[in-house]
Amino acid sequence: MANKKSVKVTMKADYEYEGVNAQGNKVQIDMYDYEKKKAQSPMDLLLSALGGCASVDAVLMMKKKRKTILDFFVEIEGSRNDGVPEFFKDITMRFVLVSPDAKEQEFQKVIALAVDKYCSVASSLKSNITYTTEIQRPS
């Protein structure tokens, strides 16, 4: 049987939603313009998910190599399609590791493995995802 995940996304207002996973963890989502923004948009969340997924794998691999990590972060920028839908055409990730004992070449190999092999979000973005729809009406 396939490993499954599920979330429920509920409308709070026209431009406000809340996602809740099976464990009850919540994330706020909104589609407001920049000036009124209170939460990440769905496209922001996609970039955050990609960065979080790749980061966890990269940090764990560096620690397995017994490297000291003083700081680590990733800056992610996505270029979007001009038309509708405004999907990401390109995503650039800039990984920054502050470490007194890690070599750049070693870190590059770890990042390549993290993004190209182990990150489920990156693999999902490259795959052909199928979906179904269902409309329910109250009885």
N, C-alpha and C positions, 0 to 999 in steps of 0.2 A: 504494500500500500504506500502511496506517495506521502511524503511529509507535507502537511498542509498548514497554512497560517490563515488567520481571518481577522478582519477588522470590521467595525460598523461605523460608518460616517453618517452623522445626523445633522440636519439643518438646524441652526440656532436662529438665524436671520437670513435675509436674502444673500448676503455676502459673507456670512459666518457659519462655520461648520466645526464639528468636533469629531475626531476619530478616536475610537476606543478599541484596544486589542482584547484578546480573550482573557488576559490577566487583569484587565481593568485600567491599564495605563492609558492616559489621555493625551492628545495633542490638539491644539487649537489651530484652525486653518481659516484664513480669510482672503478675500479677493478685492479688498479695498485698494484705492489708489495709495501711492507712497505716503502722502501726508496723513492719511487716516489709518495706516496699517497698524494692527495690534498683534498679528501673528504671521507666520510664514504662509506663502501661497503654496498651492500644490506643486508648482514647478520649483520653488525654493526647497520644499521638502524633498523632492527628488534629488536635487544636488546635495542636500544635507545627508540623505540616506546613502548616496554614493560615497561621499567623503567619510562618513562614519564607518561604513562597511570596510572600505579599503584601509582606513586608519587602524582599526582594531587589528586586522590581520598583519599590517606592517609592524606595528608596535610589538605585537606578540612574537613575531619572527625575530625582530632585533633583540628582544629580551632573551629569546631562546639562544641567540648567539652571544649572550652575556655582555651586551653593549649597554653603556650608561646612557640614559635618556634624560636630559635636563629640560628639554622642551620639545614639543612636537605639535604641528598643526598642518592643515591643508587648506589652501585657498582655491576655490572652484569657481569657474566662470563658464557659463553656457551661452553660446550664440544661437539665437532663435530664428526660425523661419519668419519671413516678412508677412506671409499670408496667413490664412486660417486653415488649419490649426497652427499655432505658434510653437511647434515642437522644437526640441533642441537639434540643431544641425551638427554642432561641434561642442564638446565639453573639454575644457583645459583644467587640469589639476596640478597645482604647484605644492609639492610636499616639502616641508621644512623640518629638518631634524637638527637639534642642537645636542651634540654628543662629543665628549672629549676623546672617545676611542673608536668611533665608527668611521669607516672609510667611505668616501662618496660612491665608489664603484659598487661596494657591498650594499649600500643603501639603495642604489638604483636597481640592483637585482631583486632586492626584497620588494620594492614598489612594483616592479613588473610582475612578480609572482602574486602579490596582493591584489592588484587590479585585474590582471589577465587570467589568473587561475582560480583564486580563492574567493573573490568578492562576488557574492550572489546578486547584488544589485547591478554591478557592471555586466554580469552574464545575462541578467534579465533584460537589460537595455539592448543587448545584441541579439536576443532571441525573437522568435516569431510567437508572440503571445496571443492566445485565443481567448475569447470571452463570450458569455451568453447574457441575455437580458431577460427580465421577467417583470411583468406589471401585475401588482396585486391591488385589489380594491377591497375596502371594508365591506363585510357582509351586511 
